[in-house]
Amino acid sequence: MADAEIIRLDARPIGSARRRPRCRATTSTGRPCRNSALPGSEYCRVHDSQTAKLRHPAHDADRSVQTSASADAPEGLETFVRRRLRGDYEVDDFGYDPHLARQVLLPLARPLYENYFRVKTLGIDRVPSVGPALLVGNHSGSIAIDAVMVSYAVATEHPQQRAVRNVAADLVFTLPFVGALARKMGTAVAAEEDADELLKRGELVGVYPEGYKGVGKGWRERYKLQRFGRGGFIETALRSRVPIIPVAIVGAEEAYPMIADAKFLARAIGAPYFPITPTFPLLGPLGLIPFPSKWIIEFGEPVPMDDYPEDAADDAMLVFDLADRIRDTIQQMLYRNLARRRGVFF
């Protein structure tokens, strides 16, 4: 008699579709994750990396401490110059030079931050200590120094002193001197590919969806958020499954109050706007000195994006709704901090 054929109980008919199991993790809101698990793992791409960090906390902590110590420790001028001459520093493929940024460029912002604007931060601990996140803030003040102040706040007051990789429009990188400094500080082009890559590397990415409409709005529109574009930052957060941290900045509007926009001059030089302030261009270069307004920067509660379906970024209505919700959250934070501030300059 022929040998009996053993048929496995879990055998499937040839050609039948094998559905990948769901991720076993739960999201930050307590719901089961809807993503498919990776081959050979019980978790999806997002939660698999998180569980790996939990399995090797000591290794991650040591690496974080070593990186922080090498980049953040203050150096004397001789040591700094010697390291630069030896080439003992790293520059990533975006042009970010953490050694130069931490030792030279960020300290230049310290007098503005601590003594001139006297910035007060709220909720800085809501920024994640590890892993990627999207910091979404309001934009204002004719000259966009608000992004610099937010970066300084996170780099100095956050427990982990993390770097914020801001994204900016192409125009910034065409400006002489400014464009090169922006690259050295870690700023990237405001393109989906660049933002996705930075988040994939676990970075904090700073986004200001109002763009030129925010920094170029008039005095009458101060602290009234402009339209948040088409919601590209929401699509980025949904694709990368990273939380959004709303950021409200009070004080930048009074630092450079824009009372008019010389549109004919803007068109002549190819700029989106040409600000007329009480001191510029009347006082020439001196008019670029900001007013010493009192600043408040608040970091709001993280808004999780990992409990939506994998294809949520393709849902235009969902993207629009989430963008509107983030915009309303920041607007309410602005109103609350304007009421909290005792005076514009004191």
Secondary structure as the mmCIF struct_conf table of DSSP 4:
data_model
#
loop_
_struct_conf.conf_type_id
_struct_conf.id
_struct_conf.beg_label_comp_id
_struct_conf.beg_label_asym_id
_struct_conf.beg_label_seq_id
_struct_conf.end_label_comp_id
_struct_conf.end_label_asym_id
_struct_conf.end_label_seq_id
HELX_LH_PP_P HELX_LH_PP_P1 ALA A 2 ILE A 6
TURN_TY1_P TURN_TY1_P1 LEU A 9 ASP A 10
TURN_TY1_P TURN_TY1_P2 ILE A 14 GLY A 15
HELX_LH_PP_P HELX_LH_PP_P2 ARG A 19 PRO A 21
STRN STRN1 ARG A 22 ARG A 22
HELX_LH_PP_P HELX_LH_PP_P3 CYS A 23 CYS A 23
STRN STRN2 THR A 26 THR A 26
TURN_TY1_P TURN_TY1_P3 SER A 28 THR A 29
BEND BEND1 GLY A 30 GLY A 30
HELX_LH_PP_P HELX_LH_PP_P4 ARG A 31 ARG A 31
STRN STRN3 PRO A 32 PRO A 32
HELX_LH_PP_P HELX_LH_PP_P5 CYS A 33 CYS A 33
BEND BEND2 ASN A 35 ASN A 35
STRN STRN4 SER A 36 SER A 36
HELX_LH_PP_P HELX_LH_PP_P6 ALA A 37 LEU A 38
TURN_TY1_P TURN_TY1_P4 PRO A 39 GLY A 40
BEND BEND3 SER A 41 TYR A 43
HELX_RH_AL_P HELX_RH_AL_P1 ARG A 45 ARG A 55
BEND BEND4 HIS A 56 HIS A 56
HELX_RH_AL_P HELX_RH_AL_P2 PRO A 57 ASP A 72
BEND BEND5 ALA A 73 ALA A 73
HELX_RH_AL_P HELX_RH_AL_P3 LEU A 77 ARG A 86
TURN_TY1_P TURN_TY1_P5 GLY A 87 GLY A 87
BEND BEND6 TYR A 89 TYR A 89
TURN_TY1_P TURN_TY1_P6 ASP A 93 PHE A 94
HELX_RH_AL_P HELX_RH_AL_P4 PRO A 98 LEU A 100
HELX_RH_PI_P HELX_RH_PI_P1 ALA A 101 LEU A 105
HELX_RH_AL_P HELX_RH_AL_P5 LEU A 106 ARG A 110
HELX_RH_PI_P HELX_RH_PI_P2 PRO A 111 TYR A 116
BEND BEND7 PHE A 117 PHE A 117
STRN STRN5 LYS A 120 LEU A 122
HELX_RH_3T_P HELX_RH_3T_P1 ILE A 124 ARG A 126
BEND BEND8 VAL A 127 VAL A 127
BEND BEND9 SER A 129 GLY A 131
STRN STRN6 ALA A 133 GLY A 137
BEND BEND10 GLY A 141 ILE A 143
HELX_RH_AL_P HELX_RH_AL_P6 ASP A 146 GLU A 157
BEND BEND11 HIS A 158 HIS A 158
TURN_TY1_P TURN_TY1_P7 PRO A 159 GLN A 160
STRN STRN7 VAL A 164 ALA A 168
HELX_RH_AL_P HELX_RH_AL_P7 ASP A 170 THR A 174
BEND BEND12 LEU A 175 LEU A 175
TURN_TY1_P TURN_TY1_P8 PRO A 176 PHE A 177
HELX_RH_AL_P HELX_RH_AL_P8 VAL A 178 LYS A 184
TURN_TY1_P TURN_TY1_P9 MET A 185 GLY A 186
STRN STRN8 ALA A 188 VAL A 189
BEND BEND13 ALA A 190 ALA A 190
HELX_RH_AL_P HELX_RH_AL_P9 GLU A 192 LYS A 200
TURN_TY1_P TURN_TY1_P10 ARG A 201 GLY A 202
STRN STRN9 LEU A 204 VAL A 207
TURN_TY1_P TURN_TY1_P11 PRO A 209 GLY A 211
HELX_RH_AL_P HELX_RH_AL_P10 TYR A 212 VAL A 215
TURN_TY1_P TURN_TY1_P12 GLY A 216 GLY A 216
HELX_RH_3T_P HELX_RH_3T_P2 TRP A 219 GLU A 221
TURN_TY1_P TURN_TY1_P13 ARG A 222 TYR A 223
TURN_TY1_P TURN_TY1_P14 GLY A 229 ARG A 230
HELX_RH_AL_P HELX_RH_AL_P11 GLY A 232 SER A 240
TURN_TY1_P TURN_TY1_P15 ARG A 241 ARG A 241
STRN STRN10 ILE A 244 VAL A 250
BEND BEND14 GLY A 251 GLY A 251
HELX_RH_AL_P HELX_RH_AL_P12 ALA A 252 ALA A 255
BEND BEND15 TYR A 256 TYR A 256
STRN STRN11 ALA A 260 ASP A 261
HELX_RH_AL_P HELX_RH_AL_P13 LYS A 263 ILE A 269
TURN_TY1_P TURN_TY1_P16 GLY A 270 GLY A 270
BEND BEND16 PRO A 272 PRO A 272
STRN STRN12 PRO A 275 ILE A 276
BEND BEND17 PRO A 278 THR A 279
TURN_TY1_P TURN_TY1_P17 PHE A 280 LEU A 283
HELX_RH_3T_P HELX_RH_3T_P3 GLY A 284 LEU A 288
BEND BEND18 ILE A 289 ILE A 289
HELX_LH_PP_P HELX_LH_PP_P7 PRO A 290 PHE A 291
STRN STRN13 ILE A 296 PHE A 299
STRN STRN14 VAL A 303 VAL A 303
TURN_TY1_P TURN_TY1_P18 ASP A 306 ASP A 307
BEND BEND19 TYR A 308 TYR A 308
TURN_TY1_P TURN_TY1_P19 GLU A 310 ASP A 311
HELX_RH_3T_P HELX_RH_3T_P4 ALA A 312 ASP A 314
HELX_RH_AL_P HELX_RH_AL_P14 ALA A 316 ARG A 340
BEND BEND20 ARG A 342 ARG A 342
BEND BEND21 VAL A 344 VAL A 344
#
